[in-house]
Amino acid sequence: MLRTLLNHFIKECPIGGEISLSANQVAVDGKIVYIRFVIEMKGYILQDELKESLFDVVSASDKTFMQDAYYEISIAANIARMLGGQIGMDSNEEKSRIYMTFPLEIKEKVKINLPKKEIPITNFEGKRILFVEDDERAWDATKAILEVGGFQVDVEKNGEKAVIRFVSLPAYTYDAILMDVHMPVMDGREATRCIRISGKEDAETIPIIGLMANTYEEDIQASLDAGMQAHLAKPVEVNDLYQVLKRVILSEDAKKES
């Protein structure tokens, strides 16, 4: 899968473009390690044909309507998902990125020293989170990372829909809310204020983490003033996200038990 995509990007890379590949371990569950690969190319916007080939199942009978290169990507993507992989993407005028998270088995004879900051996947098993984000291109990547951590993930595309979902479900349905700050219809801070004053049993205590590209002190303070417990910069670093979720969720669990 990686080789197929890299070959495609190399062929499509414009003059002055730049391609990079990174890999990070995001979680571990026993002998299974979850690795997140990111292919990034500057100066290139993902074509619709590439998006379709990554996420649509293409049969051999459809091949006549698709260039060979995209057909090969489609087959590789479907094989990757069959093996337990998860794929996401985002693209703008400056750069495009494709995210892939794969489970890899650790052989018993191989000894791996895991960094202390790595969080086992089992930490969040049985937890449910509401992810609020208007950019659909970011859904797959973030949702995949949360699911790798054991979360059940629900997604809404603006603050108004998030508030409606939250108040319409029983109290303590969600263990946390991951809230983008800048969204149409109702932004994340206003949605947080609405949730806090909604009157539900868990309205004042549910952990809400804000997501925003800016991390200036005044932006962070504005999020905290709106009722959020934490504020993370976008794009989100996986370990930072897990550390914050661990802190706020375990803290809230401790309060419930006391």
C-alpha positions as CSV (number, residue, x, y, z in Angstrom):
1,M,0.0,0.0,0.0
2,L,2.7,2.5,1.0
3,R,4.8,1.6,-2.0
4,T,1.9,2.0,-4.4
5,L,1.0,5.4,-3.0
6,L,4.6,6.6,-2.9
7,N,5.1,5.6,-6.6
8,H,1.9,7.5,-7.5
9,F,3.0,10.6,-5.6
10,I,6.5,10.6,-7.1
11,K,5.0,10.5,-10.6
12,E,2.5,13.3,-9.8
13,C,4.9,15.5,-7.8
14,P,5.2,18.9,-9.4
15,I,8.5,20.8,-9.9
16,G,9.5,22.2,-6.5
17,G,7.2,19.7,-4.7
18,E,8.3,17.8,-1.6
19,I,7.3,14.3,-0.5
20,S,7.8,12.9,3.0
21,L,6.9,9.7,4.8
22,S,6.7,9.4,8.6
23,A,5.8,6.5,10.9
24,N,4.9,6.6,14.6
25,Q,3.8,4.0,17.1
26,V,0.5,5.2,18.5
27,A,-0.7,2.3,20.7
28,V,0.1,-1.2,21.8
29,D,-2.2,-4.1,22.9
30,G,-0.3,-7.1,24.0
31,K,1.7,-8.4,21.0
32,I,-0.1,-6.0,18.6
33,V,1.5,-2.6,17.9
34,Y,-0.4,0.1,16.0
35,I,1.8,2.1,13.6
36,R,0.5,5.3,12.0
37,F,2.1,6.1,8.6
38,V,1.7,9.6,7.1
39,I,2.6,10.4,3.5
40,E,2.7,14.1,2.8
41,M,3.3,16.0,-0.4
42,K,3.6,19.8,-0.6
43,G,2.3,21.6,-3.6
44,Y,-0.2,18.9,-4.5
45,I,-4.0,18.7,-4.1
46,L,-5.5,15.2,-3.9
47,Q,-7.5,14.4,-7.1
48,D,-11.0,13.1,-6.9
49,E,-9.9,10.0,-8.7
50,L,-7.4,9.2,-6.0
51,K,-10.0,9.8,-3.2
52,E,-12.4,7.5,-5.0
53,S,-9.8,4.8,-5.4
54,L,-8.9,5.0,-1.7
55,F,-12.4,4.7,-0.3
56,D,-14.6,3.1,-3.0
57,V,-14.6,-0.6,-3.7
58,V,-13.8,-1.0,-7.4
59,S,-14.5,-4.4,-9.1
60,A,-12.6,-5.7,-12.1
61,S,-15.6,-4.8,-14.3
62,D,-15.2,-1.2,-13.3
63,K,-11.5,-1.0,-14.3
64,T,-12.4,0.2,-17.8
65,F,-13.6,3.5,-16.3
66,M,-10.5,4.0,-14.1
67,Q,-6.8,4.6,-15.0
68,D,-4.6,1.7,-14.2
69,A,-2.7,3.6,-11.5
70,Y,-5.9,4.4,-9.6
71,Y,-7.2,0.9,-10.0
72,E,-4.0,-0.4,-8.4
73,I,-4.4,2.0,-5.5
74,S,-8.0,0.9,-5.0
75,I,-7.0,-2.8,-4.8
76,A,-4.1,-2.0,-2.4
77,A,-6.4,0.1,-0.2
78,N,-9.0,-2.7,0.0
79,I,-6.3,-5.2,0.9
80,A,-5.0,-2.9,3.6
81,R,-8.5,-2.6,5.1
82,M,-9.0,-6.4,5.0
83,L,-5.8,-6.7,7.0
84,G,-7.1,-4.4,9.7
85,G,-5.7,-1.1,8.4
86,Q,-7.5,2.3,8.5
87,I,-7.1,5.1,6.0
88,G,-7.8,8.8,6.1
89,M,-6.7,11.9,4.2
90,D,-6.8,15.7,4.1
91,S,-5.8,18.2,1.5
92,N,-5.6,21.9,0.9
93,E,-3.8,24.3,-1.5
94,E,-0.5,23.9,0.3
95,K,-0.2,20.2,0.9
96,S,-1.9,16.8,0.9
97,R,-1.6,14.0,3.5
98,I,-2.7,10.4,3.6
99,Y,-2.9,8.7,7.0
100,M,-2.7,4.9,7.4
101,T,-2.9,3.1,10.7
102,F,-1.9,-0.6,10.7
103,P,-1.8,-3.3,13.4
104,L,1.5,-5.2,13.4
105,E,2.3,-8.3,15.4
106,I,5.4,-8.3,17.6
107,K,7.3,-11.6,17.4
108,E,8.2,-13.1,20.7
109,K,11.9,-13.2,19.9
110,V,12.0,-9.4,19.2
111,K,12.4,-7.2,22.2
112,I,11.0,-3.7,21.9
113,N,11.5,-1.0,24.6
114,L,8.3,1.1,24.4
115,P,8.6,4.8,25.4
116,K,7.0,5.5,28.8
117,K,4.6,8.0,27.2
118,E,3.0,5.3,25.0
119,I,-0.5,4.6,26.2
120,P,-1.8,1.0,25.9
121,I,-4.9,0.6,23.7
122,T,-6.8,-1.0,26.6
123,N,-6.9,2.3,28.6
124,F,-10.0,3.5,26.8
125,E,-11.8,0.3,26.1
126,G,-15.5,0.8,26.9
127,K,-15.3,4.6,26.6
128,R,-17.4,6.6,24.2
129,I,-16.4,10.0,22.8
130,L,-18.2,12.6,20.7
131,F,-15.9,14.1,18.0
132,V,-17.1,17.4,16.6
133,E,-15.4,18.6,13.4
134,D,-16.7,20.3,10.3
135,D,-13.8,19.2,8.0
136,E,-14.8,15.8,6.7
137,R,-11.3,15.1,5.5
138,A,-10.1,15.0,9.1
139,W,-12.8,12.6,10.3
140,D,-11.2,9.3,9.1
141,A,-7.7,10.0,10.5
142,T,-8.8,11.3,13.9
143,K,-11.6,8.7,14.2
144,A,-9.1,5.9,13.4
145,I,-6.7,7.1,16.1
146,L,-9.4,7.3,18.7
147,E,-10.7,3.8,17.7
148,V,-7.2,2.4,18.0
149,G,-7.3,3.7,21.6
150,G,-10.4,1.6,22.2
151,F,-13.0,4.4,22.0
152,Q,-16.4,4.1,20.5
153,V,-16.6,7.3,18.4
154,D,-19.6,9.4,17.3
155,V,-19.1,12.3,14.9
156,E,-21.0,15.6,14.4
157,K,-20.1,18.3,11.9
158,N,-21.0,21.5,13.8
159,G,-21.6,22.7,17.3
160,E,-25.3,22.9,17.0
161,K,-25.6,19.2,16.0
162,A,-23.3,18.3,18.9
163,V,-25.4,20.1,21.4
164,I,-28.6,18.5,20.1
165,R,-27.0,15.0,20.2
166,F,-25.6,15.6,23.7
167,V,-28.9,16.8,25.3
168,S,-31.0,14.2,23.5
169,L,-29.1,11.2,24.9
170,P,-29.1,9.9,28.5
171,A,-26.6,11.5,31.0
172,Y,-23.2,9.9,31.0
173,T,-23.5,8.5,27.5
174,Y,-20.2,10.1,26.6
175,D,-17.0,10.0,28.6
176,A,-15.5,13.1,26.8
177,I,-16.1,15.5,23.9
178,L,-13.4,16.4,21.4
179,M,-14.6,19.8,20.0
180,D,-13.2,21.8,17.1
181,V,-13.3,25.5,17.9
182,H,-13.9,27.1,14.5
183,M,-17.0,25.6,12.8
184,P,-20.0,27.0,10.9
185,V,-23.5,27.3,12.3
186,M,-22.3,27.2,15.9
187,D,-18.6,27.3,16.9
188,G,-17.0,25.0,19.5
189,R,-16.9,27.5,22.3
190,E,-20.5,28.5,22.0
191,A,-21.5,24.8,21.8
192,T,-19.5,24.2,25.0
193,R,-21.4,27.0,26.8
194,C,-24.7,25.6,25.6
195,I,-23.7,22.1,26.9
196,R,-22.6,23.5,30.3
197,I,-25.9,25.3,30.9
198,S,-28.2,22.5,29.4
199,G,-29.2,21.2,32.8
200,K,-28.2,17.6,32.2
201,E,-26.8,15.7,35.1
202,D,-23.3,15.5,33.5
203,A,-23.5,18.9,31.7
204,E,-21.1,20.6,34.1
205,T,-18.6,17.8,34.5
206,I,-18.2,16.1,31.1
207,P,-14.6,16.6,29.8
208,I,-14.5,18.9,26.7
209,I,-11.2,19.3,24.8
210,G,-10.9,22.1,22.3
211,L,-9.1,21.7,19.0
212,M,-7.7,24.7,17.1
213,A,-4.7,25.6,14.9
214,N,-3.8,28.6,17.1
215,T,-2.2,28.0,20.5
216,Y,-1.7,31.6,21.6
217,E,-2.3,32.2,25.3
218,E,-5.4,34.2,24.6
219,D,-6.9,31.4,22.4
220,I,-6.3,28.8,25.1
221,Q,-7.7,31.1,27.8
222,A,-10.8,31.8,25.6
223,S,-11.4,28.0,25.3
224,L,-11.0,27.5,29.1
225,D,-13.3,30.5,29.8
226,A,-16.0,28.8,27.6
227,G,-15.9,25.7,29.8
228,M,-13.3,23.5,28.1
229,Q,-10.9,21.5,30.3
230,A,-8.1,21.6,27.8
231,H,-7.0,23.0,24.4
232,L,-4.9,21.1,21.8
233,A,-3.3,22.4,18.7
234,K,-4.2,21.1,15.2
235,P,-3.0,18.9,13.7
236,V,-3.2,17.0,16.9
237,E,-0.2,15.0,18.1
238,V,-1.4,11.5,18.9
239,N,0.5,11.2,22.2
240,D,-0.6,14.6,23.4
241,L,-4.2,13.7,22.6
242,Y,-4.0,10.4,24.5
243,Q,-2.3,12.0,27.5
244,V,-5.0,14.7,27.8
245,L,-7.8,12.2,27.4
246,K,-6.3,10.0,30.0
247,R,-5.9,12.9,32.4
248,V,-9.5,14.3,32.1
249,I,-11.3,11.0,31.8
250,L,-9.6,9.3,34.7
251,S,-10.0,12.4,36.8
252,E,-13.8,12.4,36.1
253,D,-14.0,8.6,36.8
254,A,-12.4,9.2,40.1
255,K,-14.9,11.9,41.0
256,K,-17.8,9.6,40.1
257,E,-16.4,6.9,42.4
258,S,-15.8,9.2,45.4
